[in-house]
Amino acid sequence: METRTVNQIKIWKLVMHARNRDDWDLVAVSADRDVLTEWYKNQQCDEYEEYIEGLGSYKKNFKQGTRLEWYEPVEIENEVMDYEYGVSWEWINETELPILKNFNSWLE
């Protein structure tokens, strides 16, 4: 019988819905839930409205120029099921970590 050992790492994912599109995006990933949560909270601001010529008015809850500017807020404190908006986790093989770290969405 052949066997193998695979090391895995738990990662946390933040999925959000863009206000100006009909789809959702994986906006951030981290091996540390607290890093992900703090990053999200640091981009929040008081709600404001912005008018975009030809598109109309958009209410925004994140600072202008940040990665989250065009996204709707999510419940950051509670975990959600996969494929829903918010924070969820999954196990990945340790060999996949260097690939994930090359993406813009990775948070240290």
C-alpha positions as CSV (number, residue, x, y, z in Angstrom):
1,M,0.0,0.0,0.0
2,E,1.3,3.4,-0.9
3,T,0.7,6.4,1.4
4,R,1.6,10.0,1.5
5,T,1.6,12.9,3.9
6,V,0.3,16.3,2.7
7,N,0.8,19.4,4.8
8,Q,-2.1,21.8,4.6
9,I,-2.6,25.4,5.6
10,K,-5.9,27.0,6.7
11,I,-6.6,30.2,4.7
12,W,-9.3,32.8,5.2
13,K,-11.1,34.3,2.2
14,L,-13.2,37.5,1.8
15,V,-15.8,37.5,-0.9
16,M,-17.7,40.6,-1.7
17,H,-20.3,41.9,-4.2
18,A,-19.3,44.9,-6.4
19,R,-21.9,47.7,-6.5
20,N,-21.3,48.4,-10.2
21,R,-21.5,44.7,-11.4
22,D,-23.7,41.7,-11.0
23,D,-21.0,39.3,-9.8
24,W,-18.9,38.7,-6.7
25,D,-15.2,38.8,-6.2
26,L,-12.6,37.2,-4.0
27,V,-11.1,40.4,-2.8
28,A,-8.7,39.2,-0.1
29,V,-7.0,36.1,1.2
30,S,-4.9,35.6,4.3
31,A,-3.5,32.8,6.5
32,D,-4.5,35.0,9.5
33,R,-8.2,35.8,10.1
34,D,-7.3,38.8,12.3
35,V,-5.1,40.3,9.5
36,L,-8.1,40.0,7.1
37,T,-10.5,41.5,9.6
38,E,-8.3,44.5,10.4
39,W,-7.5,45.1,6.8
40,Y,-11.3,45.2,6.0
41,K,-12.1,47.5,9.0
42,N,-9.2,49.9,8.0
43,Q,-10.8,50.5,4.6
44,Q,-14.2,51.4,6.0
45,C,-15.5,55.0,6.3
46,D,-18.8,56.8,6.9
47,E,-21.2,56.2,4.0
48,Y,-21.1,58.7,1.2
49,E,-22.6,59.1,-2.2
50,E,-20.7,59.5,-5.4
51,Y,-22.2,60.5,-8.8
52,I,-20.6,59.0,-11.8
53,E,-21.5,60.6,-15.2
54,G,-23.5,58.2,-17.3
55,L,-23.9,55.7,-14.5
56,G,-25.7,57.5,-11.7
57,S,-25.2,57.8,-8.0
58,Y,-23.6,55.1,-5.9
59,K,-23.5,54.8,-2.1
60,K,-20.1,53.8,-0.8
61,N,-18.9,52.6,2.5
62,F,-15.1,52.3,1.9
63,K,-12.5,54.9,1.4
64,Q,-11.9,56.2,-2.1
65,G,-9.0,54.7,-3.9
66,T,-9.0,51.5,-1.8
67,R,-9.5,48.0,-3.2
68,L,-12.9,47.9,-1.5
69,E,-14.2,51.2,-2.7
70,W,-16.8,49.7,-5.1
71,Y,-17.9,46.8,-2.9
72,E,-21.0,46.4,-0.6
73,P,-20.2,45.9,3.1
74,V,-20.4,42.4,4.5
75,E,-20.7,40.9,7.9
76,I,-17.0,40.5,8.7
77,E,-17.2,39.0,12.2
78,N,-19.2,35.8,11.3
79,E,-18.2,33.0,8.9
80,V,-20.3,32.2,5.9
81,M,-20.8,29.1,3.9
82,D,-18.6,28.8,0.7
83,Y,-19.9,30.8,-2.3
84,E,-21.6,33.4,-0.2
85,Y,-20.5,36.9,0.5
86,G,-18.3,37.4,3.6
87,V,-15.6,35.5,5.3
88,S,-15.0,31.8,4.9
89,W,-12.0,29.4,5.3
90,E,-10.6,26.4,3.5
91,W,-7.6,24.1,3.7
92,I,-5.0,24.3,0.9
93,N,-2.0,22.2,0.2
94,E,1.2,23.9,1.5
95,T,2.6,23.8,-2.0
96,E,-0.2,26.1,-3.2
97,L,0.8,28.9,-0.8
98,P,3.5,30.5,-2.9
99,I,1.1,30.7,-5.8
100,L,-1.5,32.4,-3.6
101,K,1.0,34.9,-2.3
102,N,1.7,36.1,-5.9
103,F,-1.9,37.4,-6.2
104,N,-2.9,41.0,-5.4
105,S,-5.5,39.7,-2.9
106,W,-3.0,38.1,-0.5
107,L,-2.6,39.8,2.9
108,E,0.3,39.2,5.2
